[in-house]
């Protein structure tokens, strides 16, 4: 057992707020939120803040919450702990210039909203080693980018090849006869992203 005393355990949850997700949340110390640069992710962040921490965006939603049984109220009633938000990870981005410009516009809106929540109540977030004096400093602590493996994942699943072996080639013939190109630089970038992200976990 001593070999695992300092181990980090990750509990992967689906986006629904099922009983299993609730059990995972009350068992965790920290929360890593994967997002994409779209407005559904913004609504997802708002949902997390409401359901977990009782941060309601309007008087109307607060008034409604006061009339029903909420997860946050149950947590407080029974003296349970909640995980602190540790990192917001953007897991789907592109280097295509046109798409990247549109992507970054929405991404910045999500970051600004998340930073505003930190300013309003930093206790919801994991503590930092140094003080946060600006949004850019906050981003350095709480925002990460990890390139997705969508194309690689589809090739891996279709051909039965483990992802870690895909860099052995750059072109793969698919069952329908089409050839899919997987540039090695994509793996290098993704690995660099992962190393940066893991380096933040201590």
MIKE-541487 format. One record per residue: residue number from 1; residue in one letter; x, y, z of N, C-alpha, C in turn. Coordinates in nm, 2 decimals. Example, Ala and Ser with C-alpha at 12.3 -4.5 7.8 and 13.67 -1.06 7.14 Angstrom:
BEGIN
i / aa / n.x / n.y / n.z / ca.x / ca.y / ca.z / c.x / c.y / c.z
1 / a / 1.32 / -0.57 / 0.78 / 1.23 / -0.45 / 0.78 / 1.32 / -0.33 / 0.78
2 / s / 1.28 / -0.22 / 0.71 / 1.37 / -0.11 / 0.71 / 1.29 / 0.00 / 0.79
REM end
This chain:
BEGIN
i / aa / n.x / n.y / n.z / ca.x / ca.y / ca.z / c.x / c.y / c.z
1 / x / 0.08 / -0.12 / 0.00 / 0.00 / 0.00 / 0.00 / 0.09 / 0.13 / 0.00
2 / x / 0.21 / 0.12 / 0.06 / 0.29 / 0.24 / 0.07 / 0.33 / 0.28 / -0.07
3 / x / 0.34 / 0.19 / -0.17 / 0.38 / 0.23 / -0.30 / 0.27 / 0.33 / -0.37
4 / x / 0.15 / 0.33 / -0.31 / 0.05 / 0.41 / -0.37 / 0.01 / 0.53 / -0.29
5 / x / 0.08 / 0.56 / -0.18 / 0.04 / 0.67 / -0.09 / 0.05 / 0.80 / -0.16
6 / x / 0.14 / 0.82 / -0.25 / 0.16 / 0.95 / -0.32 / 0.10 / 0.94 / -0.47
7 / x / 0.03 / 0.84 / -0.50 / -0.02 / 0.82 / -0.63 / -0.14 / 0.92 / -0.66
8 / x / -0.15 / 0.96 / -0.78 / -0.26 / 1.05 / -0.83 / -0.36 / 0.96 / -0.90
9 / x / -0.48 / 0.96 / -0.85 / -0.59 / 0.88 / -0.91 / -0.68 / 0.97 / -0.99
10 / x / -0.71 / 0.94 / -1.11 / -0.80 / 1.02 / -1.20 / -0.93 / 0.94 / -1.21
11 / x / -1.04 / 1.01 / -1.19 / -1.17 / 0.95 / -1.21 / -1.23 / 1.02 / -1.33
12 / x / -1.25 / 0.94 / -1.44 / -1.31 / 1.00 / -1.56 / -1.46 / 1.00 / -1.56
13 / x / -1.52 / 1.11 / -1.57 / -1.67 / 1.12 / -1.56 / -1.73 / 1.17 / -1.69
14 / x / -1.85 / 1.12 / -1.72 / -1.92 / 1.17 / -1.84 / -1.99 / 1.30 / -1.80
15 / x / -2.03 / 1.37 / -1.90 / -2.09 / 1.51 / -1.87 / -2.22 / 1.50 / -1.79
16 / x / -2.29 / 1.39 / -1.78 / -2.42 / 1.39 / -1.71 / -2.39 / 1.40 / -1.56
17 / x / -2.49 / 1.44 / -1.49 / -2.48 / 1.46 / -1.34 / -2.54 / 1.34 / -1.27
18 / x / -2.50 / 1.22 / -1.31 / -2.56 / 1.09 / -1.25 / -2.51 / 1.07 / -1.11
19 / x / -2.56 / 0.97 / -1.04 / -2.52 / 0.94 / -0.91 / -2.37 / 0.90 / -0.90
20 / x / -2.33 / 0.84 / -1.01 / -2.19 / 0.80 / -1.02 / -2.10 / 0.92 / -1.03
21 / x / -2.14 / 1.02 / -1.11 / -2.06 / 1.14 / -1.12 / -2.06 / 1.21 / -0.98
22 / x / -2.17 / 1.22 / -0.91 / -2.18 / 1.28 / -0.78 / -2.09 / 1.21 / -0.68
23 / x / -2.09 / 1.08 / -0.69 / -2.00 / 1.01 / -0.59 / -1.85 / 1.04 / -0.62
24 / x / -1.82 / 1.05 / -0.75 / -1.68 / 1.08 / -0.79 / -1.64 / 1.22 / -0.74
25 / x / -1.73 / 1.31 / -0.75 / -1.70 / 1.45 / -0.72 / -1.68 / 1.46 / -0.57
26 / x / -1.76 / 1.40 / -0.48 / -1.74 / 1.41 / -0.34 / -1.62 / 1.33 / -0.29
27 / x / -1.56 / 1.24 / -0.38 / -1.45 / 1.16 / -0.35 / -1.32 / 1.23 / -0.39
28 / x / -1.33 / 1.33 / -0.47 / -1.21 / 1.39 / -0.54 / -1.16 / 1.52 / -0.46
29 / x / -1.03 / 1.54 / -0.47 / -0.97 / 1.66 / -0.42 / -0.98 / 1.78 / -0.51
30 / x / -0.96 / 1.75 / -0.64 / -0.95 / 1.85 / -0.74 / -1.03 / 1.81 / -0.87
31 / x / -1.06 / 1.91 / -0.95 / -1.14 / 1.89 / -1.06 / -1.07 / 1.95 / -1.19
32 / x / -1.05 / 1.87 / -1.29 / -1.00 / 1.91 / -1.42 / -1.11 / 1.91 / -1.52
33 / x / -1.14 / 2.03 / -1.58 / -1.25 / 2.04 / -1.67 / -1.20 / 2.05 / -1.81
34 / x / -1.23 / 1.94 / -1.89 / -1.19 / 1.95 / -2.04 / -1.30 / 2.03 / -2.11
35 / x / -1.26 / 2.12 / -2.20 / -1.35 / 2.20 / -2.27 / -1.31 / 2.21 / -2.42
36 / x / -1.40 / 2.25 / -2.50 / -1.37 / 2.29 / -2.64 / -1.41 / 2.44 / -2.65
37 / x / -1.36 / 2.50 / -2.75 / -1.39 / 2.65 / -2.77 / -1.52 / 2.66 / -2.84
38 / x / -1.63 / 2.63 / -2.77 / -1.77 / 2.65 / -2.82 / -1.85 / 2.69 / -2.70
39 / x / -1.97 / 2.74 / -2.73 / -2.06 / 2.79 / -2.63 / -2.12 / 2.69 / -2.54
40 / x / -2.13 / 2.56 / -2.59 / -2.18 / 2.45 / -2.51 / -2.08 / 2.43 / -2.39
41 / x / -1.95 / 2.45 / -2.41 / -1.86 / 2.44 / -2.30 / -1.88 / 2.55 / -2.20
42 / x / -1.91 / 2.67 / -2.25 / -1.94 / 2.78 / -2.16 / -2.06 / 2.75 / -2.07
43 / x / -2.16 / 2.69 / -2.13 / -2.28 / 2.65 / -2.05 / -2.24 / 2.54 / -1.95
44 / x / -2.15 / 2.45 / -2.00 / -2.10 / 2.34 / -1.91 / -2.03 / 2.40 / -1.79
45 / x / -1.95 / 2.50 / -1.80 / -1.88 / 2.56 / -1.69 / -1.98 / 2.63 / -1.60
46 / x / -2.08 / 2.70 / -1.66 / -2.18 / 2.76 / -1.57 / -2.26 / 2.65 / -1.49
47 / x / -2.28 / 2.54 / -1.56 / -2.35 / 2.43 / -1.49 / -2.28 / 2.37 / -1.37
48 / x / -2.15 / 2.36 / -1.39 / -2.06 / 2.31 / -1.28 / -2.06 / 2.40 / -1.17
49 / x / -2.05 / 2.53 / -1.20 / -2.05 / 2.63 / -1.09 / -2.18 / 2.64 / -1.01
50 / x / -2.29 / 2.61 / -1.08 / -2.42 / 2.61 / -1.02 / -2.44 / 2.49 / -0.94
51 / x / -2.42 / 2.37 / -1.00 / -2.45 / 2.24 / -0.94 / -2.36 / 2.21 / -0.82
52 / x / -2.23 / 2.24 / -0.84 / -2.14 / 2.21 / -0.73 / -2.13 / 2.32 / -0.63
53 / x / -2.11 / 2.44 / -0.67 / -2.07 / 2.54 / -0.58 / -2.18 / 2.65 / -0.55
54 / x / -2.30 / 2.63 / -0.60 / -2.41 / 2.72 / -0.58 / -2.39 / 2.86 / -0.63
55 / x / -2.32 / 2.87 / -0.74 / -2.29 / 3.00 / -0.80 / -2.39 / 3.02 / -0.91
56 / x / -2.50 / 3.09 / -0.87 / -2.61 / 3.11 / -0.97 / -2.59 / 3.24 / -1.04
57 / x / -2.61 / 3.24 / -1.18 / -2.59 / 3.36 / -1.26 / -2.69 / 3.47 / -1.25
58 / x / -2.81 / 3.44 / -1.19 / -2.91 / 3.54 / -1.19 / -3.00 / 3.52 / -1.06
59 / x / -3.07 / 3.62 / -1.02 / -3.16 / 3.61 / -0.91 / -3.27 / 3.51 / -0.93
60 / x / -3.31 / 3.49 / -1.05 / -3.42 / 3.40 / -1.09 / -3.38 / 3.26 / -1.06
61 / x / -3.25 / 3.22 / -1.11 / -3.21 / 3.08 / -1.08 / -3.18 / 3.06 / -0.94
62 / x / -3.13 / 3.16 / -0.87 / -3.11 / 3.14 / -0.72 / -3.24 / 3.12 / -0.65
63 / x / -3.34 / 3.20 / -0.69 / -3.47 / 3.19 / -0.63 / -3.53 / 3.05 / -0.65
64 / x / -3.51 / 3.00 / -0.77 / -3.56 / 2.86 / -0.80 / -3.49 / 2.76 / -0.72
65 / x / -3.36 / 2.77 / -0.71 / -3.27 / 2.68 / -0.64 / -3.31 / 2.67 / -0.49
66 / x / -3.35 / 2.79 / -0.43 / -3.39 / 2.79 / -0.29 / -3.52 / 2.71 / -0.26
67 / x / -3.59 / 2.68 / -0.37 / -3.72 / 2.61 / -0.35 / -3.71 / 2.46 / -0.37
68 / x / -3.59 / 2.41 / -0.42 / -3.58 / 2.27 / -0.45 / -3.45 / 2.21 / -0.38
69 / x / -3.44 / 2.08 / -0.37 / -3.32 / 2.02 / -0.32 / -3.21 / 2.02 / -0.42
70 / x / -3.10 / 2.08 / -0.38 / -2.99 / 2.09 / -0.47 / -2.87 / 2.01 / -0.42
71 / x / -2.78 / 1.98 / -0.51 / -2.66 / 1.90 / -0.47 / -2.57 / 1.98 / -0.38
72 / x / -2.56 / 2.11 / -0.41 / -2.47 / 2.20 / -0.32 / -2.53 / 2.21 / -0.18
73 / x / -2.66 / 2.22 / -0.17 / -2.72 / 2.23 / -0.04 / -2.70 / 2.10 / 0.04
74 / x / -2.72 / 1.99 / -0.03 / -2.70 / 1.86 / 0.04 / -2.55 / 1.84 / 0.09
75 / x / -2.46 / 1.89 / 0.00 / -2.32 / 1.89 / 0.04 / -2.29 / 1.96 / 0.17
76 / x / -2.35 / 2.08 / 0.18 / -2.33 / 2.17 / 0.30 / -2.40 / 2.11 / 0.42
77 / x / -2.52 / 2.05 / 0.39 / -2.60 / 2.00 / 0.50 / -2.53 / 1.88 / 0.57
78 / x / -2.46 / 1.80 / 0.49 / -2.40 / 1.68 / 0.55 / -2.25 / 1.70 / 0.57
79 / x / -2.20 / 1.82 / 0.55 / -2.06 / 1.85 / 0.58 / -1.96 / 1.78 / 0.49
80 / x / -2.00 / 1.76 / 0.37 / -1.91 / 1.69 / 0.27 / -1.82 / 1.80 / 0.20
81 / x / -1.71 / 1.75 / 0.15 / -1.62 / 1.84 / 0.08 / -1.64 / 1.83 / -0.07
82 / x / -1.60 / 1.94 / -0.14 / -1.61 / 1.94 / -0.28 / -1.47 / 1.96 / -0.34
83 / x / -1.44 / 1.91 / -0.46 / -1.31 / 1.93 / -0.52 / -1.29 / 2.08 / -0.57
84 / x / -1.17 / 2.12 / -0.56 / -1.13 / 2.25 / -0.61 / -1.10 / 2.24 / -0.76
85 / x / -1.14 / 2.35 / -0.84 / -1.11 / 2.35 / -0.98 / -0.96 / 2.37 / -1.00
86 / x / -0.90 / 2.27 / -1.06 / -0.75 / 2.26 / -1.07 / -0.70 / 2.32 / -1.20
87 / x / -0.78 / 2.28 / -1.31 / -0.73 / 2.32 / -1.44 / -0.85 / 2.31 / -1.54
88 / x / -0.85 / 2.40 / -1.64 / -0.94 / 2.40 / -1.75 / -0.86 / 2.37 / -1.87
89 / x / -0.89 / 2.26 / -1.94 / -0.81 / 2.21 / -2.05 / -0.88 / 2.22 / -2.18
90 / x / -0.83 / 2.29 / -2.27 / -0.89 / 2.30 / -2.41 / -0.83 / 2.18 / -2.48
91 / x / -0.92 / 2.09 / -2.52 / -0.87 / 1.96 / -2.58 / -0.90 / 1.95 / -2.73
92 / x / -0.94 / 2.06 / -2.79 / -0.97 / 2.04 / -2.94 / -0.93 / 2.18 / -3.00
93 / x / -0.82 / 2.19 / -3.07 / -0.79 / 2.31 / -3.13 / -0.72 / 2.28 / -3.27
94 / x / -0.71 / 2.38 / -3.35 / -0.65 / 2.37 / -3.48 / -0.54 / 2.47 / -3.51
95 / x / -0.45 / 2.44 / -3.60 / -0.35 / 2.53 / -3.64 / -0.39 / 2.60 / -3.77
96 / x / -0.50 / 2.56 / -3.83 / -0.55 / 2.62 / -3.95 / -0.58 / 2.77 / -3.92
97 / x / -0.52 / 2.86 / -4.00 / -0.52 / 3.00 / -3.96 / -0.67 / 3.06 / -3.96
98 / x / -0.75 / 3.02 / -4.05 / -0.89 / 3.08 / -4.05 / -0.97 / 3.03 / -3.94
99 / x / -0.97 / 2.90 / -3.92 / -1.04 / 2.84 / -3.81 / -0.98 / 2.88 / -3.68
100 / x / -0.85 / 2.89 / -3.67 / -0.79 / 2.92 / -3.54 / -0.83 / 3.06 / -3.49
101 / x / -0.85 / 3.15 / -3.59 / -0.89 / 3.29 / -3.55 / -1.03 / 3.28 / -3.48
102 / x / -1.12 / 3.21 / -3.54 / -1.26 / 3.20 / -3.49 / -1.25 / 3.12 / -3.35
103 / x / -1.17 / 3.02 / -3.35 / -1.15 / 2.93 / -3.23 / -1.10 / 3.02 / -3.11
104 / x / -1.00 / 3.10 / -3.14 / -0.94 / 3.18 / -3.03 / -1.04 / 3.28 / -2.98
105 / x / -1.13 / 3.33 / -3.06 / -1.22 / 3.43 / -3.02 / -1.31 / 3.37 / -2.91
106 / x / -1.37 / 3.25 / -2.94 / -1.45 / 3.19 / -2.84 / -1.37 / 3.14 / -2.72
107 / x / -1.25 / 3.09 / -2.74 / -1.16 / 3.05 / -2.64 / -1.14 / 3.16 / -2.54
108 / x / -1.11 / 3.28 / -2.59 / -1.08 / 3.39 / -2.50 / -1.21 / 3.43 / -2.41
109 / x / -1.32 / 3.41 / -2.47 / -1.45 / 3.44 / -2.40 / -1.46 / 3.34 / -2.28
110 / x / -1.43 / 3.21 / -2.31 / -1.44 / 3.11 / -2.20 / -1.34 / 3.14 / -2.09
111 / x / -1.22 / 3.18 / -2.13 / -1.11 / 3.21 / -2.03 / -1.15 / 3.33 / -1.95
112 / x / -1.20 / 3.43 / -2.02 / -1.24 / 3.55 / -1.94 / -1.35 / 3.52 / -1.84
113 / x / -1.45 / 3.44 / -1.88 / -1.56 / 3.40 / -1.79 / -1.50 / 3.33 / -1.67
114 / x / -1.42 / 3.23 / -1.70 / -1.36 / 3.15 / -1.59 / -1.27 / 3.24 / -1.50
115 / x / -1.20 / 3.33 / -1.55 / -1.12 / 3.42 / -1.47 / -1.21 / 3.51 / -1.38
116 / x / -1.32 / 3.55 / -1.44 / -1.41 / 3.64 / -1.36 / -1.47 / 3.56 / -1.24
117 / x / -1.49 / 3.43 / -1.26 / -1.54 / 3.34 / -1.15 / -1.43 / 3.33 / -1.04
118 / x / -1.30 / 3.32 / -1.08 / -1.19 / 3.32 / -0.99 / -1.19 / 3.45 / -0.91
119 / x / -1.20 / 3.56 / -0.97 / -1.20 / 3.69 / -0.91 / -1.31 / 3.70 / -0.80
120 / x / -1.43 / 3.65 / -0.84 / -1.55 / 3.66 / -0.76 / -1.53 / 3.57 / -0.63
121 / x / -1.47 / 3.45 / -0.65 / -1.45 / 3.35 / -0.54 / -1.34 / 3.26 / -0.57
122 / x / -1.22 / 3.30 / -0.53 / -1.10 / 3.22 / -0.55 / -1.10 / 3.09 / -0.48
123 / x / -1.18 / 3.08 / -0.37 / -1.19 / 2.95 / -0.29 / -1.24 / 2.83 / -0.37
124 / x / -1.31 / 2.86 / -0.48 / -1.36 / 2.75 / -0.56 / -1.24 / 2.68 / -0.64
125 / x / -1.13 / 2.75 / -0.65 / -1.02 / 2.70 / -0.73 / -0.91 / 2.66 / -0.64
126 / x / -0.82 / 2.57 / -0.69 / -0.71 / 2.52 / -0.62 / -0.62 / 2.64 / -0.59
127 / x / -0.55 / 2.64 / -0.48 / -0.46 / 2.75 / -0.44 / -0.33 / 2.75 / -0.53
128 / x / -0.28 / 2.87 / -0.55 / -0.16 / 2.89 / -0.63 / -0.04 / 2.91 / -0.54
129 / x / 0.08 / 2.88 / -0.60 / 0.20 / 2.89 / -0.52 / 0.24 / 3.04 / -0.50
130 / x / 0.20 / 3.12 / -0.60 / 0.22 / 3.27 / -0.59 / 0.08 / 3.34 / -0.61
131 / x / 0.08 / 3.47 / -0.58 / -0.04 / 3.54 / -0.60 / -0.08 / 3.57 / -0.74
132 / x / -0.21 / 3.57 / -0.77 / -0.25 / 3.59 / -0.91 / -0.29 / 3.74 / -0.92
133 / x / -0.21 / 3.81 / -1.00 / -0.23 / 3.96 / -1.01 / -0.30 / 4.00 / -1.14
134 / x / -0.32 / 3.91 / -1.24 / -0.38 / 3.95 / -1.36 / -0.44 / 3.82 / -1.43
135 / x / -0.51 / 3.85 / -1.54 / -0.57 / 3.73 / -1.61 / -0.46 / 3.65 / -1.68
136 / x / -0.36 / 3.71 / -1.73 / -0.25 / 3.64 / -1.79 / -0.18 / 3.55 / -1.69
137 / x / -0.16 / 3.60 / -1.57 / -0.09 / 3.51 / -1.47 / -0.19 / 3.40 / -1.43
138 / x / -0.32 / 3.43 / -1.42 / -0.42 / 3.32 / -1.39 / -0.42 / 3.22 / -1.50
139 / x / -0.41 / 3.26 / -1.63 / -0.41 / 3.16 / -1.74 / -0.29 / 3.06 / -1.72
140 / x / -0.17 / 3.12 / -1.68 / -0.06 / 3.03 / -1.67 / -0.08 / 2.92 / -1.57
141 / x / -0.16 / 2.95 / -1.46 / -0.18 / 2.84 / -1.36 / -0.30 / 2.75 / -1.40
142 / x / -0.40 / 2.80 / -1.46 / -0.53 / 2.73 / -1.47 / -0.57 / 2.69 / -1.61
143 / x / -0.50 / 2.73 / -1.71 / -0.54 / 2.70 / -1.85 / -0.43 / 2.61 / -1.92
144 / x / -0.48 / 2.50 / -1.98 / -0.39 / 2.42 / -2.06 / -0.45 / 2.39 / -2.20
145 / x / -0.36 / 2.36 / -2.29 / -0.40 / 2.31 / -2.43 / -0.35 / 2.17 / -2.45
146 / x / -0.44 / 2.08 / -2.50 / -0.39 / 1.95 / -2.53 / -0.45 / 1.91 / -2.67
147 / x / -0.37 / 1.90 / -2.77 / -0.42 / 1.87 / -2.90 / -0.49 / 1.73 / -2.90
148 / x / -0.61 / 1.72 / -2.97 / -0.68 / 1.60 / -2.96 / -0.63 / 1.50 / -3.06
149 / x / -0.68 / 1.37 / -3.04 / -0.63 / 1.26 / -3.12 / -0.75 / 1.21 / -3.21
150 / x / -0.84 / 1.30 / -3.26 / -0.96 / 1.25 / -3.33 / -0.93 / 1.16 / -3.45
151 / x / -0.84 / 1.21 / -3.54 / -0.81 / 1.13 / -3.66 / -0.73 / 1.01 / -3.62
152 / x / -0.63 / 1.02 / -3.54 / -0.55 / 0.91 / -3.49 / -0.64 / 0.80 / -3.42
153 / x / -0.73 / 0.85 / -3.34 / -0.82 / 0.76 / -3.27 / -0.91 / 0.68 / -3.37
154 / x / -0.96 / 0.74 / -3.47 / -1.04 / 0.67 / -3.57 / -0.96 / 0.57 / -3.65
155 / x / -0.83 / 0.61 / -3.69 / -0.74 / 0.51 / -3.76 / -0.71 / 0.39 / -3.66
156 / x / -0.68 / 0.42 / -3.54 / -0.65 / 0.32 / -3.44 / -0.76 / 0.22 / -3.43
157 / x / -0.88 / 0.27 / -3.41 / -1.00 / 0.19 / -3.39 / -1.04 / 0.11 / -3.51
158 / x / -1.02 / 0.17 / -3.63 / -1.06 / 0.10 / -3.75 / -0.97 / -0.01 / -3.79
159 / x / -0.84 / 0.01 / -3.77 / -0.74 / -0.08 / -3.81 / -0.68 / -0.17 / -3.70
160 / x / -0.73 / -0.14 / -3.57 / -0.68 / -0.22 / -3.46 / -0.53 / -0.20 / -3.43
161 / x / -0.48 / -0.08 / -3.45 / -0.34 / -0.05 / -3.42 / -0.34 / 0.04 / -3.30
162 / x / -0.26 / 0.00 / -3.20 / -0.25 / 0.09 / -3.08 / -0.20 / 0.23 / -3.12
163 / x / -0.25 / 0.33 / -3.05 / -0.21 / 0.47 / -3.09 / -0.06 / 0.49 / -3.08
164 / x / 0.00 / 0.43 / -2.98 / 0.15 / 0.45 / -2.96 / 0.23 / 0.40 / -3.08
165 / x / 0.17 / 0.31 / -3.16 / 0.24 / 0.25 / -3.27 / 0.21 / 0.33 / -3.41
166 / x / 0.12 / 0.42 / -3.41 / 0.08 / 0.49 / -3.53 / 0.20 / 0.57 / -3.59
167 / x / 0.29 / 0.63 / -3.50 / 0.39 / 0.71 / -3.56 / 0.49 / 0.63 / -3.64
168 / x / 0.48 / 0.50 / -3.64 / 0.57 / 0.42 / -3.73 / 0.55 / 0.44 / -3.88
169 / x / 0.43 / 0.49 / -3.91 / 0.40 / 0.53 / -4.05 / 0.33 / 0.66 / -4.06
170 / x / 0.33 / 0.72 / -4.18 / 0.25 / 0.84 / -4.19 / 0.12 / 0.83 / -4.27
171 / x / 0.11 / 0.72 / -4.35 / -0.01 / 0.70 / -4.43 / -0.07 / 0.56 / -4.40
172 / x / -0.20 / 0.56 / -4.38 / -0.27 / 0.43 / -4.35 / -0.39 / 0.41 / -4.44
173 / x / -0.39 / 0.30 / -4.51 / -0.51 / 0.27 / -4.60 / -0.62 / 0.22 / -4.51
174 / x / -0.74 / 0.28 / -4.53 / -0.86 / 0.25 / -4.45 / -0.93 / 0.14 / -4.52
175 / x / -1.03 / 0.08 / -4.44 / -1.11 / -0.03 / -4.50 / -1.18 / 0.00 / -4.63
176 / x / -1.22 / 0.13 / -4.65 / -1.29 / 0.17 / -4.77 / -1.20 / 0.20 / -4.89
177 / x / -1.06 / 0.19 / -4.86 / -0.97 / 0.22 / -4.97 / -0.90 / 0.35 / -4.96
178 / x / -0.96 / 0.44 / -4.88 / -0.90 / 0.58 / -4.87 / -0.77 / 0.57 / -4.79
179 / x / -0.68 / 0.66 / -4.82 / -0.56 / 0.67 / -4.74 / -0.56 / 0.79 / -4.65
180 / x / -0.53 / 0.77 / -4.52 / -0.53 / 0.88 / -4.42 / -0.39 / 0.91 / -4.38
181 / x / -0.35 / 1.04 / -4.39 / -0.22 / 1.09 / -4.36 / -0.22 / 1.13 / -4.21
182 / x / -0.12 / 1.08 / -4.14 / -0.10 / 1.12 / -4.00 / 0.04 / 1.18 / -3.98
183 / x / 0.06 / 1.31 / -3.99 / 0.19 / 1.37 / -3.98 / 0.26 / 1.34 / -3.84
184 / x / 0.38 / 1.31 / -3.84 / 0.45 / 1.28 / -3.71 / 0.46 / 1.41 / -3.62
185 / x / 0.46 / 1.53 / -3.69 / 0.47 / 1.65 / -3.61 / 0.34 / 1.67 / -3.52
186 / x / 0.23 / 1.61 / -3.56 / 0.11 / 1.61 / -3.48 / 0.13 / 1.54 / -3.35
187 / x / 0.20 / 1.43 / -3.35 / 0.22 / 1.35 / -3.23 / 0.32 / 1.43 / -3.14
188 / x / 0.42 / 1.49 / -3.20 / 0.52 / 1.56 / -3.13 / 0.45 / 1.68 / -3.05
189 / x / 0.36 / 1.75 / -3.12 / 0.29 / 1.86 / -3.06 / 0.20 / 1.81 / -2.95
190 / x / 0.13 / 1.70 / -2.97 / 0.04 / 1.65 / -2.87 / 0.12 / 1.60 / -2.75
191 / x / 0.23 / 1.54 / -2.77 / 0.32 / 1.49 / -2.66 / 0.37 / 1.61 / -2.58
192 / x / 0.41 / 1.72 / -2.65 / 0.46 / 1.84 / -2.58 / 0.34 / 1.90 / -2.50
193 / x / 0.22 / 1.90 / -2.55 / 0.11 / 1.95 / -2.48 / 0.08 / 1.87 / -2.35
194 / x / 0.09 / 1.74 / -2.36 / 0.06 / 1.65 / -2.25 / 0.17 / 1.67 / -2.14
195 / x / 0.30 / 1.68 / -2.18 / 0.40 / 1.70 / -2.09 / 0.39 / 1.83 / -2.01
196 / x / 0.35 / 1.93 / -2.08 / 0.32 / 2.06 / -2.02 / 0.21 / 2.05 / -1.91
197 / x / 0.10 / 1.98 / -1.95 / -0.01 / 1.96 / -1.87 / 0.02 / 1.88 / -1.74
198 / x / 0.09 / 1.77 / -1.77 / 0.12 / 1.68 / -1.65 / 0.22 / 1.75 / -1.56
199 / x / 0.30 / 1.84 / -1.62 / 0.40 / 1.91 / -1.54 / 0.33 / 2.00 / -1.44
200 / x / 0.21 / 2.04 / -1.46 / 0.13 / 2.13 / -1.37 / 0.07 / 2.05 / -1.25
201 / x / 0.07 / 1.92 / -1.26 / 0.01 / 1.83 / -1.16 / 0.11 / 1.80 / -1.06
202 / x / 0.09 / 1.84 / -0.93 / 0.19 / 1.81 / -0.83 / 0.13 / 1.75 / -0.71
REM end
